[in-house]
């Protein structure tokens, strides 16, 4: 289990107001069951949704606001009056690595954010904050068969010295982060490939064997080479003629 709950909903109203809306929402929901045996803390509610147990916790602050990166977020920090954290129950363990559980968790978070009128959503493992409308939009698209909601949950860190893009937060969903090194591609081109790669890893799991996969450009392929322990995937682009055009 993560040291802190992965999902944090921020509200512009008091905790008592949000909790009243939350209790009313649960009372009207036929798909969510409140686990009465799991209510050891008054500040928490244990819920069962689609057979998966989650914990909603009100005894939380806003986390490390200073280190948070805002993506499609227009909310000022002084607008936040309360927060609710959502996590998988400890007995579910690393359940987010199972795509069906990860999808359920994101769906539940988006549903709560929308119905409780959260003003922002924070994904704490990668310290990303987005406005609720954007988070709900990309999660709903994913639930309808679209792309995994990469940008609200996976950060891309650039190392200009090594001409490298690194993912941060993807490991929660597949147990693997990646490094994409390029001496020729501009940042937007790297990000396009990174989003596609993050989607594939989140849906299909970590890459275990060295292999080539198609690149966006038909004359090239992306060479994937997992580290010895499998936690990092090293990526570089090669031409179909096996000439490396961006070195890893």
C-alpha positions, -999 to 999 in steps of 0.1 A, spaced: 0 0 0 12 36 -7 24 56 22 -3 82 13 -36 76 -4 -32 80 -42 -63 101 -49 -71 133 -31 -103 154 -39 -102 191 -30 -133 210 -21 -142 247 -19 -167 240 9 -164 228 45 -158 192 54 -192 190 72 -209 202 40 -191 177 18 -197 148 42 -234 155 42 -234 153 4 -212 122 6 -236 104 30 -266 113 8 -248 100 -22 -240 67 -6 -276 64 6 -289 67 -30 -263 44 -45 -272 9 -54 -237 0 -66 -217 10 -35 -220 -9 -2 -208 7 31 -188 -19 51 -200 -14 86 -173 -36 100 -146 -14 86 -156 18 104 -128 18 130 -123 55 126 -151 81 124 -130 100 99 -131 70 75 -156 51 55 -149 17 40 -168 9 9 -172 -20 -14 -176 -13 -51 -176 -40 -78 -162 -64 -52 -132 -42 -44 -128 -25 -10 -117 11 -8 -112 35 20 -124 72 21 -105 93 46 -114 128 58 -86 131 83 -62 144 56 -46 177 47 -37 190 12 -5 171 11 27 187 -2 12 216 -21 46 232 -28 59 203 -48 26 197 -67 25 203 -105 -7 217 -118 -19 202 -151 -50 218 -166 -57 233 -132 -68 269 -125 -76 265 -88 -57 287 -63 -46 269 -31 -65 294 -9 -98 283 -25 -95 248 -9 -114 244 24 -115 206 28 -102 174 12 -110 137 10 -85 109 3 -94 77 -15 -72 45 -14 -76 8 -19 -80 -11 13 -47 -26 26 -58 -61 19 -61 -53 -18 -24 -46 -19 -10 -35 -53 -44 -39 -69 -39 -9 -92 -16 -31 -112 -46 -51 -122 -62 -31 -151 -98 -39 -140 -92 -27 -105 -73 4 -117 -101 13 -140 -127 8 -112 -106 30 -88 -103 58 -114 -140 56 -122 -150 58 -86 -127 88 -80 -141 106 -111 -177 98 -100 -171 111 -65 -153 142 -78 -182 150 -101 -211 143 -78 -195 159 -47 -185 190 -68 -147 188 -60 -128 218 -74 -97 198 -81 -82 163 -81 -47 154 -69 -29 122 -78 -4 121 -50 21 95 -62 32 118 -90 21 150 -73 -2 161 -101 -32 183 -97 -60 188 -123 -93 205 -124 -123 181 -119 -138 187 -153 -106 175 -170 -101 145 -148 -137 134 -153 -134 139 -190 -103 118 -196 -115 90 -172 -149 89 -188 -131 86 -222 -110 57 -209 -141 39 -196 -156 42 -230 -127 25 -247 -103 55 -251 -68 61 -240 -56 55 -204 -58 89 -186 -20 94 -186 -17 131 -180 -36 134 -147 -17 104 -131 18 101 -148 43 129 -147 70 133 -174 103 146 -161 128 160 -185 166 158 -181 181 183 -205 217 171 -197 210 135 -207 183 144 -233 160 121 -215 123 119 -205 114 99 -174 80 87 -163 69 91 -127 39 74 -113 34 47 -140 49 21 -117 18 21 -96 -2 7 -125 23 -18 -139 54 -19 -117 76 -3 -143 87 33 -151 104 42 -184 133 64 -196 131 77 -232 164 91 -244 167 111 -276 193 135 -291 171 145 -320 134 147 -310 119 178 -295 99 176 -263 65 175 -279 75 146 -301 89 128 -270 57 134 -251 35 120 -279 55 88 -277 56 88 -239 18 90 -237 14 61 -261 39 40 -243 24 48 -209 -10 37 -222 4 4 -234 22 -3 -202 -8 6 -180 -31 -16 -201 -9 -45 -209 16 -46 -180 53 -43 -177 76 -52 -206 96 -83 -196 117 -90 -227 138 -68 -249 119 -61 -281 110 -36 -309 76 -20 -312 62 2 -340 70 39 -337 47 68 -347 68 72 -378 65 41 -401 102 40 -410 112 36 -373 107 13 -344 111 19 -306 136 -5 -290 125 -15 -255 150 -30 -230 139 -36 -194 165 -32 -166 178 -63 -148 152 -59 -120 125 -50 -145 115 -17 -128 128 6 -155 122 3 -193 150 19 -214 136 32 -247 153 44 -279 143 48 -316 158 27 -344 153 28 -381 138 -3 -396 172 -9 -412 185 -14 -376 204 19 -377 200 36 -344 188 72 -351 183 83 -315 208 68 -291 199 53 -257 
